[in-house]
Structure formats: structure tokens, C-alpha cells
């Protein structure tokens, strides 16, 4: 029983998977923030271009 508990606490595979998940989530948050910010700028640019075309 002690060996089972010892191996459970010394196994780092789950911790590594959680760390990779946290890194992936962090990258996703940065991408969403960048796309959202860039999307507003691109939309404003297209609106400006559209408004400058003669009717």
C-alpha cells in the first residue's frame, strides 16, 4: 500500500499534462485578445474605405 501511494505522488505525468493545458489556454487567451483588438481596427478601416467611395 505504501508503494502504491508513493508511486501515486511521484508520478508527474498528470502534472505535466496540466502544465501543457495551462500553456495552451494562455496562448488561446492571447490569440483571442489579439484577434478581437485587430478585428475592431480592420472593421474601422473597411468602414472608412466604404464611406470614401462615391455613391
C-alpha positions in Angstrom: 0.0 0.0 0.0 2.8 2.4 0.8 4.4 1.7 -2.5 1.2 2.5 -4.3 0.8 5.8 -2.5 4.5 6.6 -3.1 4.2 5.9 -6.8 1.0 8.0 -7.0 2.7 11.1 -5.5 5.9 10.6 -7.5 4.1 10.2 -10.9 4.4 13.5 -12.8 2.5 12.6 -15.9 -0.7 14.3 -14.8 1.1 17.4 -13.6 2.8 17.7 -17.0 -0.5 17.4 -18.8 -2.0 20.1 -16.6 1.0 22.4 -17.3 0.6 21.9 -21.1 -3.1 22.6 -20.8 -2.4 25.8 -18.9 0.2 26.9 -21.5 -2.3 26.1 -24.3 -5.1 28.1 -22.5 -2.8 31.1 -22.0 -1.8 31.1 -25.7 -5.5 30.8 -26.7 -6.4 33.8 -24.5 -3.6 35.9 -26.0 -4.8 34.9 -29.6 -8.4 35.8 -28.8 -7.4 39.2 -27.3 -5.2 40.0 -30.3 -7.8 38.9 -32.9 -10.5 40.9 -31.1 -8.4 44.0 -31.0 -7.2 43.6 -34.6 -10.8 42.9 -35.7 -12.0 46.2 -34.4 -9.2 48.0 -36.3 -9.8 46.1 -39.5 -13.5 46.8 -39.3 -12.9 50.5 -38.8 -10.6 50.5 -41.8 -13.2 48.8 -44.1 -15.9 51.2 -42.9 -13.6 54.2 -43.7 -12.8 52.8 -47.2 -16.5 52.1 -47.8 -17.5 55.6 -46.7 -15.0 57.2 -49.1 -16.4 55.5 -52.2 -18.8 57.7 -54.2 -22.4 56.6 -54.1 
